[in-house]
Amino acid sequence: MRRLASRRLLVALWLLAFAAPGLLLAPPAHAAVALNPFGAFGPDTARVPGEWLVSLRDAAVSAPTLRPNAADTLTYAPDLRTYTLVVAPNAEREAVARLLADTRIAAVEPNARVRAARVPNDPGYPAQAWSRAINLEAAWDMTTGAPAAVIAVIDTEIAATHPDLAGRVLPGYDALGGDAPRAGAAEWHGTAVALLAAGRGDNGAAGAGVAWGARILPVRVLGGDGKGTTRSLVGGMRWAVEHGATIINLSVTAEGYAFSRPLASAVAEARARGIVVVSAVGDGGPVSYPENDLSVIAVSAADANGAVADFSRRPRVDVIAPGVGVPVSLPDRTISATGSSFAAPLVSGTVALMQSVRPDLRPEDARALLARTAKSTADGGAGMLDAGAAVRAARALPSPLPPLAPLAYRSTYDRTDAPVVTGATGPTARGYLWGPGPVGTLWESYAEAPGGQRQVWYFDKGRLEPNDAASGAITSGLLVTEMVTGRVQTGNDRFERRDAALAPLVGDLDAPGAVGYAALLGPRALPPRVPGAPVAESLAPNGTVAAAANTARHGVATGVLVPETRHAVASVFADYLAGEGPVQVGGRVVTARLFDPPYALVGLPITEAYWVNATVGGRARQVLVQAFERRVLTYNPDNPEGFRVEMGNVGLHYLAWRYGG
């Protein structure tokens, strides 16, 4: 399907194709196949069997039901702003494969189970030393919180009649309905989180939370057993965004899922509304989303000595707070709570105090001030929360607040792909150079980056990353080189070894006999073709190069030789890299070169171009592919003009390869 100049017409075609009884729209054969990089068919304990969340590339579509093919029906969930698929567990693989082959679908992912980050089992009542550890008394000298600061506790049910909460718990939302038990071993979890964030102080009852004057917005996404799903979590977050939350506390963690598109969308919307999202990191196990999203404040638990607890160590953390042996006075007993679940509300409460002295505080300000004022720790990592210093710094901010510096990532993306999104490319459209938008905004380890961490943005087609921290220069990551060689770069001269990527260079992910990145390792060392010679060789899945049949009719010749890598660029790709088109500059759409200089975005060629047999949208196709350091270019002669040369889904393939899927 060509991208139309009128977005309204595109939406209308969607509705016509999907909503009309008996009318089906065949998936367009020319576009790249969508990929859910974390679409794990994991154990049933990690997901809800038969339930899937389906994200469309066109977010404007919200018809009640869609029929992407004759077998599957998608149901729109307004509370999630995405579609759901319910299918018999024994038919999941076939249904998901059909959806992944549909180019209008951006992601298909399981309805993953989420849980409370940790359930403590050591009752007791040690002194409330945590308030002194975070310098809370100094903050209370300035404010104990204002009612305008509203902390959404996304968790289990809250005991709203608790003496330290009574009168300050707003009407809430049950994202689980009757589908989960209210009683259970973790039924107290949400109450504990709420008490730590905003339990009333100076009232002669129990203990004192951080922000006495703030209000609590209760959102039930976990049952009394401490378990929920991605669906309940996303639905709860979106409800909180629409019902007055100024802070969202997530003391929950997905069970091993490093990324979720619907959850990322909910986090992004919260940030766009000026809502601060605070997330506990997982207590052990793999990194789980959204703790690695740059839009959230990631919190680890500290032990009694002020060091990061062993169970709470993570590559990327913004601030640490006490999370071992934290006393909490529940309605029926006092417990000593341990886990990052109980460190996060101390940070959320501190943000509420900061908002109380600066109601115009933005998420970016809150995160920067918390990190800047945190007390340094012996291990040199993230600092210990200093509530007094953070509130003082917030109060001292200039008024009005200075504008936020625009990220170079955004302007780089907007230059080429904003015209595609808005339809400004005209009747002869072109494919995305990056994708419809970021699919992941993460912090990744890199030895030379400040603090050993760097912010990266992933798109369908690639990754944007810092190139020089001092100058602010950015670049597109060497993702193809890493996947072909099996080396993840974690520093200028530091690499982690793993097997080369097997994802198909082009076409459907589940197609048998597809040519993957691993097949390119041998051809990297082959000599270049002579400029002007026809491109008439094929590449097999095992890396074997042979003569290709029926390719002369396409007229593809060997183009310019790149001396740095000793490989020649095929003529169709050289023309593409030298082409002009609509680009956005300073908010205006003008005609200019898409690639300037030609290899800055894609990198230098690391192989010659080869024909491969691929399955695209369920149809057999002969497609030309060429690997560059940063991107894979594909040429499908059967595609409409404007879409014959496209970028491969390198960013999604790399996410799946590096983080699992």
C-alpha positions as a printed Julia matrix, in Angstrom:
661×3 Matrix{Float64}:
   0.0     0.0     0.0
   1.42    3.36   -0.96
   1.45    6.04    1.67
  -1.19    8.53    0.57
  -0.88   12.28    0.79
  -4.12   12.44    2.72
  -3.96   10.7     6.09
  -7.75   10.95    6.27
  -8.06    8.91    3.09
  -5.61    6.34    4.45
  -7.68    5.92    7.59
 -10.81    5.63    5.49
  -9.26    2.84    3.45
  -8.33    1.03    6.64
 -11.88    1.22    7.92
 -13.31    0.14    4.59
 -10.92   -2.75    4.26
 -11.34   -4.06    7.78
 -14.81   -3.07    8.94
 -16.97   -3.84    5.92
 -18.66   -7.26    6.34
 -16.91   -9.9     4.27
 -14.44   -7.45    2.75
 -10.77   -8.25    3.25
  -7.74   -6.26    2.2
  -4.88   -8.38    0.92
  -1.57   -7.48    2.59
   0.54   -5.37    0.22
   3.45   -7.41   -1.06
   6.0    -4.65   -1.3
   6.4    -3.41    2.25
   8.69   -4.85    4.89
   7.28   -7.42    7.26
   6.54   -6.18   10.77
   8.38   -7.81   13.63
   7.75   -8.09   17.34
  11.3    -8.52   18.58
  10.11   -9.86   21.91
   7.2   -11.98   20.67
   8.33  -14.81   22.89
   6.28  -17.99   22.83
   7.46  -18.35   26.39
   6.07  -20.56   29.13
   2.45  -20.04   30.03
   3.59  -18.82   33.45
   5.07  -15.72   31.76
   2.06  -14.82   29.59
  -1.67  -15.33   29.22
  -2.17  -18.18   26.71
  -4.19  -17.19   23.68
  -4.12  -13.42   24.34
  -2.06  -11.04   22.17
  -1.69   -7.26   21.89
  -1.55   -5.99   18.31
  -0.18   -2.53   17.46
  -0.98   -0.97   14.08
   1.43    1.21   12.17
  -1.34    3.75   11.73
  -2.27    4.77   15.28
  -5.27    6.77   14.01
  -7.25    3.61   13.27
  -9.69    2.71   16.06
 -12.51    0.77   14.43
 -14.22   -1.59   16.93
 -13.12   -4.67   15.0
 -10.68   -5.34   12.19
 -10.3    -8.37    9.96
  -6.73   -8.37    8.59
  -7.37  -11.76    6.95
 -10.06  -14.38    6.66
  -9.09  -16.16    9.88
  -8.36  -13.44   12.44
 -10.48  -10.74   14.07
  -8.9    -7.94   16.09
 -10.88   -6.13   18.79
 -10.08   -2.55   19.72
  -9.49   -1.94   23.42
 -10.12    1.78   24.07
  -8.5     1.6    27.49
  -5.27    0.38   25.86
  -5.57    2.28   22.56
  -4.47   -0.84   20.77
  -6.02   -4.02   19.4
  -6.28   -7.44   21.01
  -6.39  -10.91   19.53
  -7.9   -13.83   21.4
  -7.19  -17.19   19.84
  -7.15  -20.81   20.96
  -3.74  -21.57   22.52
  -3.12  -24.39   20.06
  -3.6   -21.98   17.12
  -1.4   -19.15   18.39
   1.66  -19.72   16.21
  -0.32  -19.72   12.98
  -2.34  -16.64   13.95
   0.7   -14.63   15.04
   2.57  -15.61   11.87
  -0.31  -14.31    9.76
  -0.34  -11.0    11.59
   3.43  -10.57   11.45
   3.24  -10.98    7.68
   0.77   -8.08    7.44
   2.66   -4.88    6.73
   0.01   -2.69    8.36
   0.77   -4.23   11.73
   3.7    -2.85   13.71
   3.95   -5.4    16.52
   2.32   -8.51   17.92
   3.22   -9.37   21.48
   1.95  -11.65   24.22
  -0.19  -10.36   27.04
   2.69  -10.78   29.46
   2.16  -11.37   33.12
   3.45   -8.71   35.5
   4.02   -9.09   39.21
   5.0    -7.2    42.32
   8.74   -6.68   42.31
   9.24   -8.51   45.63
   7.1    -9.96   48.4
   8.86   -9.53   51.77
   8.71  -12.36   54.28
  10.51  -10.92   57.28
   8.0    -9.21   59.66
   9.47   -6.88   62.23
   9.72   -3.28   63.11
  13.16   -1.73   62.87
  13.46    2.0    63.37
  12.39    4.18   60.46
  15.98    4.93   59.54
  15.18    5.36   55.87
  13.76    8.86   56.39
  17.1    10.02   57.78
  19.02    8.18   55.07
  17.29   10.26   52.4
  17.48   13.56   54.36
  13.7    13.76   54.5
  13.47   16.03   57.53
  15.18   18.8    55.52
  12.55   18.45   52.81
   9.73   18.58   55.37
  11.08   21.91   56.56
  10.12   23.25   53.11
   6.95   21.28   52.38
   5.09   18.14   53.36
   3.27   18.01   50.06
   0.33   19.68   48.35
  -3.01   18.15   47.27
  -2.26   19.1    43.67
   0.46   16.44   43.65
  -1.35   13.19   42.81
   0.55    9.9    42.95
  -1.03    7.09   40.94
  -0.16    3.83   42.69
  -0.34    1.21   39.94
  -0.45   -1.89   42.09
  -2.72   -4.11   44.18
  -5.82   -2.77   45.91
  -5.18   -0.06   48.54
  -6.68   -0.02   52.04
  -8.17    3.47   51.72
  -9.45    3.48   55.31
  -5.98    3.12   56.82
  -5.53    5.95   59.37
  -2.55    7.31   57.44
  -4.44    7.29   54.11
  -8.04    8.07   55.04
  -9.43   11.13   53.3
  -6.61   11.42   50.78
  -7.32    8.44   48.5
  -9.18    9.52   45.36
 -11.73    7.36   43.52
  -9.71    4.8    41.61
  -9.88    2.23   38.86
  -9.85   -1.56   38.73
  -8.09   -2.64   35.53
  -8.62   -6.31   36.45
 -12.35   -6.23   37.15
 -13.4    -9.55   38.56
 -10.64  -11.47   36.82
  -8.22  -11.6    39.75
  -8.48  -12.35   43.46
  -8.4    -9.47   45.93
  -7.06  -11.61   48.78
  -3.7   -13.29   48.7
  -0.12  -13.25   49.89
   0.58   -9.89   48.22
  -2.73   -8.11   48.89
  -0.94   -5.61   51.16
   1.61   -4.57   48.48
  -0.23   -1.55   47.1
  -1.1    -0.31   50.58
   2.56   -0.48   51.61
   3.61    1.43   48.5
   0.97    4.13   49.12
   1.97    4.49   52.78
   5.64    4.95   51.93
   4.88    7.51   49.21
   2.27    9.56   51.03
   1.32    8.12   54.42
   0.14   10.85   56.77
   2.7    12.08   59.3
   2.57   13.97   62.55
  -0.81   12.44   63.45
   0.28   10.12   66.26
  -0.55    6.98   64.25
   1.82    4.4    62.74
   4.67    5.85   60.66
   5.08    8.71   58.2
   5.35    8.6    54.44
   7.28   11.04   52.28
   4.63   13.46   50.99
   1.95   13.81   53.73
  -0.12   16.34   51.85
  -0.16   14.63   48.44
  -3.11   12.55   47.29
  -3.19    8.94   46.13
  -4.89    7.75   42.92
  -5.35    3.98   43.35
  -5.21    1.82   40.23
  -5.55   -1.93   40.69
  -3.52   -3.86   38.11
  -2.38   -6.73   40.34
  -4.5    -9.27   42.17
  -4.01  -10.22   45.78
  -1.56  -12.85   44.55
   0.68  -10.07   43.19
   0.03  -10.99   39.56
  -1.38   -9.08   36.61
  -0.83   -8.72   32.87
   0.53   -6.25   30.37
  -3.05   -5.48   29.46
  -4.01   -4.53   33.01
  -0.82   -2.51   33.45
  -1.25   -0.53   30.22
  -4.96    0.0    30.83
  -4.28    1.19   34.36
  -1.57    3.6    33.25
  -3.72    5.11   30.52
  -6.6     5.58   32.99
  -4.27    7.32   35.45
  -3.02    9.64   32.7
  -6.59   10.71   31.96
  -7.66   11.11   35.6
  -5.33   13.63   37.14
  -2.13   11.78   38.01
   0.97   13.97   38.19
   3.2    11.04   39.16
   2.86    7.35   38.24
   4.54    4.85   40.58
   5.31    1.45   39.06
   6.41   -0.99   41.75
   5.74   -3.83   39.34
   7.89   -5.62   36.8
   7.18   -7.62   33.66
   8.47  -11.16   33.83
  11.49  -11.03   31.54
  10.09   -8.86   28.74
  12.67   -6.26   27.72
  10.22   -4.23   25.64
   6.49   -3.76   25.09
   5.15   -1.43   22.41
   1.76   -0.73   24.11
   3.5    -0.1    27.42
   6.08    2.14   25.71
   3.22    4.09   24.15
   1.59    4.57   27.55
   4.89    5.75   29.06
   5.43    8.16   26.17
   1.93    9.61   26.54
   2.44   10.12   30.26
   5.66   11.99   29.64
   4.02   14.08   26.9
   1.37   15.1    29.44
   4.05   16.17   31.91
   3.52   13.17   34.21
   6.58   11.78   35.99
   6.85    7.98   35.75
   8.87    6.28   38.51
   9.71    2.6    38.01
  11.24    0.1    40.4
  13.87   -2.05   38.75
  13.33   -5.79   38.94
  14.63   -7.71   41.94
  16.91  -10.14   40.14
  16.38  -11.75   36.76
  16.73  -10.09   33.35
  16.11   -6.39   32.74
  12.38   -5.82   32.22
  10.58   -2.92   30.59
  10.0    -0.08   31.44
  12.96    0.21   33.82
  15.31    0.68   30.83
  13.18    3.37   29.16
  14.79    6.81   29.31
  11.33    8.31   29.9
  11.08    6.84   33.4
  13.02    7.39   36.61
  14.55    3.98   37.37
  15.02    3.22   41.07
  17.13    0.52   42.71
  16.96   -0.57   46.33
  19.76    0.28   48.78
  20.69   -1.74   51.84
  21.18   -0.45   55.38
  24.74    0.59   54.52
  23.63    2.79   51.63
  24.96    0.43   48.95
  22.91   -1.01   46.09
  21.33   -4.27   47.23
  22.71   -7.27   45.37
  19.24   -8.22   44.09
  18.69   -4.7    42.71
  21.79   -4.16   40.59
  20.99   -3.0    37.07
  22.97   -1.51   34.14
  20.92    1.67   34.14
  19.63    3.32   37.33
  18.82    7.0    37.97
  18.79    6.99   41.77
  18.79    4.52   44.65
  16.68    4.62   47.81
  16.33    2.44   50.91
  14.69   -0.85   50.01
  15.91   -3.39   52.56
  14.1    -3.77   55.88
  11.79   -0.79   55.33
   9.17   -0.71   58.15
   5.56   -0.34   57.05
   2.54   -0.26   59.4
  -0.26   -2.13   57.65
  -3.82   -2.2    59.03
  -3.25   -5.5    60.82
   0.51   -5.67   61.38
   3.85   -3.99   60.92
   6.21   -5.51   58.38
   9.81   -5.03   57.34
   9.6    -4.74   53.57
  12.43   -5.54   51.2
  12.59   -4.93   47.46
  12.89   -2.19   44.87
   9.08   -2.01   45.1
   9.56   -0.07   48.34
  12.42    2.13   47.14
  10.37    3.51   44.21
   7.6     5.12   46.33
  10.22    7.03   48.33
  11.29    8.62   45.04
   7.67    9.14   43.92
   6.93   10.88   47.23
  10.0    13.08   46.8
   8.84   14.07   43.33
   5.48   15.01   44.89
   7.33   17.3    47.31
   9.24   18.81   44.39
   5.99   19.4    42.49
   4.53   21.0    45.6
   7.15   23.76   45.54
   7.29   23.91   41.71
   3.95   22.88   40.16
   5.42   23.5    36.68
   8.16   20.9    37.22
   8.6    18.77   34.09
   9.58   15.06   33.99
  12.95   16.01   32.53
  13.56   18.48   35.37
  12.59   15.97   38.04
  14.88   13.3    36.73
  17.84   15.64   36.27
  17.48   17.16   39.75
  17.14   13.79   41.48
  20.29   12.5    39.79
  22.23   15.72   40.35
  21.41   16.07   44.04
  21.78   12.38   44.93
  24.54   11.57   47.41
  27.47    9.69   45.9
  27.96    6.07   46.87
  31.06    3.98   47.44
  30.62    1.96   44.25
  30.46    5.11   42.1
  27.11    4.22   40.55
  23.76    5.95   40.92
  23.58    8.11   44.04
  21.39    7.82   47.14
  18.2     9.87   47.08
  18.56   13.19   48.95
  15.01   14.48   49.33
  16.04   17.7    51.05
  18.54   18.64   48.35
  16.12   17.68   45.55
  13.28   19.84   46.93
  15.67   22.72   47.55
  16.95   22.47   43.96
  13.4    22.37   42.58
  12.46   25.47   44.58
  15.53   27.27   43.22
  14.72   26.64   39.54
  14.29   29.83   37.49
  10.82   30.99   36.64
   9.66   30.52   34.01
  11.51   27.28   33.39
  13.95   27.44   30.49
  12.88   25.59   27.32
  14.14   22.05   26.97
  16.89   21.61   24.4
  15.5    19.56   21.49
  17.08   16.16   21.12
  19.2    15.83   18.01
  17.62   12.38   17.68
  14.22   13.91   17.02
  15.43   16.36   14.4
  17.44   13.64   12.66
  14.39   11.41   12.46
  12.05   14.23   11.43
  14.28   15.31    8.53
  13.51   12.26    6.4
  10.55   10.49    7.98
   8.26   13.3     9.16
   7.29   13.97    5.5
   6.46   10.26    5.12
   4.31   10.24    8.27
   2.41   13.38    7.23
   2.02   12.39    3.59
   4.19   15.25    2.34
   6.07   12.87    0.06
   3.27   13.31   -2.46
   1.49   10.81   -4.69
   4.74    8.92   -5.38
   5.55    7.91   -1.86
   8.69    6.36   -0.44
   9.4     4.01    2.4
  10.61    4.98    5.85
  14.32    5.5     6.44
  13.79    4.94   10.18
  10.22    3.84   10.77
   6.85    5.23   11.92
   8.47    6.31   15.21
  10.79    5.09   17.96
  10.08    1.54   19.1
  12.4     1.75   22.09
  14.2     4.51   23.98
  16.79    2.76   26.12
  19.95    3.25   28.13
  22.68    0.85   27.11
  26.12    0.11   28.52
  29.01    1.75   26.71
  32.42    2.0    28.36
  33.34    5.51   27.17
  29.9     7.08   27.79
  29.42    9.31   30.86
  28.69    6.96   33.75
  29.12    4.0    31.39
  25.59    4.45   29.99
  24.29    6.09   26.83
  20.81    6.93   25.6
  19.8     5.26   22.33
  16.65    5.31   20.23
  15.6     2.2    18.31
  13.47    2.34   15.19
  12.25   -0.37   12.82
  15.18    0.32   10.52
  18.07    1.27   12.8
  19.36    2.9    15.98
  20.4     6.46   16.83
  23.23    6.77   19.35
  25.7     9.38   20.66
  28.9     9.67   18.66
  30.65   12.26   20.83
  29.29   13.25   24.24
  31.22   16.54   24.31
  29.92   17.88   20.99
  26.51   16.22   21.07
  27.15   14.53   17.71
  25.03   11.46   16.98
  25.24    8.59   14.52
  23.43    5.48   13.34
  24.66    2.31   15.01
  26.81   -0.35   13.31
  24.04   -2.88   13.81
  24.54   -4.94   10.67
  28.25   -5.41   11.31
  27.48   -6.55   14.86
  24.81   -9.06   13.77
  26.95  -10.49   10.96
  30.11  -10.88   13.06
  28.38  -11.88   16.29
  29.99   -9.09   18.32
  27.94   -6.64   20.41
  29.92   -3.43   20.81
  29.89   -2.15   24.4
  32.81    0.3    24.12
  35.22    1.72   21.57
  37.35   -1.41   21.9
  35.04   -3.63   23.92
  32.8    -6.37   22.52
  30.58   -9.2    23.75
  30.57  -12.42   21.73
  27.44  -14.23   20.64
  26.18  -16.19   17.64
  25.54  -14.28   14.43
  21.92  -13.26   13.86
  19.64  -15.68   11.99
  16.78  -13.26   11.3
  15.93  -13.03    7.58
  17.54  -10.11    5.77
  14.24   -9.54    4.0
  10.74  -10.99    4.09
   8.59  -12.98    6.46
  10.21  -13.99    9.72
   8.8   -17.49    9.76
   9.67  -18.31    6.13
  11.63  -21.58    5.85
  15.06  -21.39    4.23
  15.41  -17.63    4.56
  18.81  -15.98    4.16
  19.88  -14.46    7.48
  22.65  -12.14    8.64
  24.87  -15.11    9.49
  25.0   -16.01    5.78
  26.9   -12.76    5.06
  29.98  -13.6     7.1
  31.74  -15.51    4.3
  30.78  -13.17    1.44
  32.33  -10.24    3.34
  35.75  -11.55    2.27
  34.92  -12.09   -1.43
  36.49   -9.72   -3.98
  34.41   -6.93   -5.55
  32.76   -7.2    -8.93
  34.05   -5.16  -11.82
  32.15   -1.86  -12.13
  29.54   -2.13  -14.88
  29.28   -5.92  -14.63
  25.75   -7.29  -14.18
  24.66   -8.26  -10.67
  23.77  -11.87  -11.36
  24.78  -13.89   -8.3
  22.58  -15.38   -5.61
  23.21  -16.01   -1.94
  22.03  -19.19   -0.21
  21.11  -19.53    3.48
  24.43  -21.27    4.17
  26.4   -18.38    2.66
  27.12  -20.04   -0.69
  27.32  -17.71   -3.69
  26.21  -19.02   -7.09
  24.93  -17.81  -10.46
  21.38  -16.43  -10.23
  18.76  -17.25  -12.83
  16.37  -14.78  -14.49
  17.99  -11.62  -13.19
  19.27  -10.0   -16.39
  15.8    -8.6   -17.13
  16.1    -6.29  -14.12
  19.14   -4.5   -15.56
  21.0    -4.14  -12.26
  24.69   -3.46  -12.74
  27.69   -3.13  -10.45
  28.2     0.51   -9.53
  30.88    2.49   -7.76
  33.67    0.72   -5.85
  34.17    1.9    -2.25
  37.92    1.56   -1.61
  37.7     1.6     2.19
  35.88   -1.75    2.28
  36.7    -3.06   -1.22
  33.07   -3.6    -2.14
  31.01   -2.12   -4.97
  27.52   -0.7    -4.55
  24.83   -2.04   -6.91
  23.51    0.55   -9.36
  19.96    0.6    -7.92
  21.33    1.28   -4.44
  23.82    3.88   -5.65
  20.97    5.73   -7.38
  18.87    5.5    -4.21
  21.66    6.92   -2.03
  22.15    9.78   -4.49
  18.45   10.56   -4.76
  16.48   13.63   -3.74
  13.08   13.98   -2.18
  10.97   15.87    0.35
  12.76   16.46    3.65
  11.83   18.56    6.68
  14.19   21.4     7.52
  13.33   23.98   10.17
   9.7    22.84   10.22
   9.33   23.28    6.43
   9.27   20.56    3.78
  11.78   21.15    0.98
  13.35   19.03   -1.74
  16.92   18.0    -1.01
  19.22   14.99   -0.98
  17.95   12.22    1.27
  21.45   11.04    2.15
  24.09   13.72    2.62
  26.79   12.48    2.6
  25.66    9.27    0.88
  27.02    6.72    3.37
  26.5     8.6     6.66
  23.24    6.79    7.43
  23.8     3.34    5.93
  27.54    3.02    6.46
  30.0     1.59    3.95
  29.18   -1.61    2.04
  30.48   -4.79    3.71
  29.37   -7.22    0.96
  28.5    -7.16   -2.69
  24.81   -7.19   -3.67
  23.18  -10.62   -4.05
  19.83  -11.95   -5.13
  18.02  -14.02   -2.51
  14.86  -16.09   -2.6
  12.54  -14.56   -0.03
   8.94  -14.89    1.1
   7.29  -11.46    1.36
   3.72  -11.31    2.61
   3.41  -15.04    1.98
   4.56  -14.78   -1.65
   7.8   -16.03   -3.14
   9.96  -13.19   -4.41
  13.45  -12.74   -5.84
  14.92   -9.76   -3.97
  18.3    -8.07   -4.24
  20.01   -7.35   -0.91
  23.23   -5.59    0.03
  24.67   -5.25    3.5
  26.19   -2.0     4.69
  27.78   -1.38    8.09
  24.62    0.18    9.51
  21.77   -0.89    7.24
  20.59   -3.5     4.76
  19.17   -2.22    1.47
  16.66   -4.32   -0.46
  15.47   -4.07   -4.06
  12.19   -5.78   -4.97
  11.47   -5.28   -8.69
   7.82   -6.27   -8.15
   7.13   -3.33   -5.83
   5.53   -0.1    -7.0
   7.85    2.74   -7.94
   9.08    4.51   -4.82
   9.11    1.29   -2.82
  11.4    -0.88   -4.93
  14.42    0.09   -2.83
  13.73    0.0     0.9
  15.55   -0.22    4.2
  15.51   -3.58    5.93
  14.13   -3.86    9.47
  17.6    -3.84   10.97
  16.61   -2.08   14.2
  13.93   -4.62   15.06
  16.16   -7.54   14.1
  18.94   -6.19   16.3
  16.63   -5.68   19.29
  15.49   -9.31   19.04
  19.06  -10.55   18.61
  20.55   -8.57   21.48
  17.74   -8.81   24.02
  16.06  -12.06   23.08
  12.97  -12.97   21.1
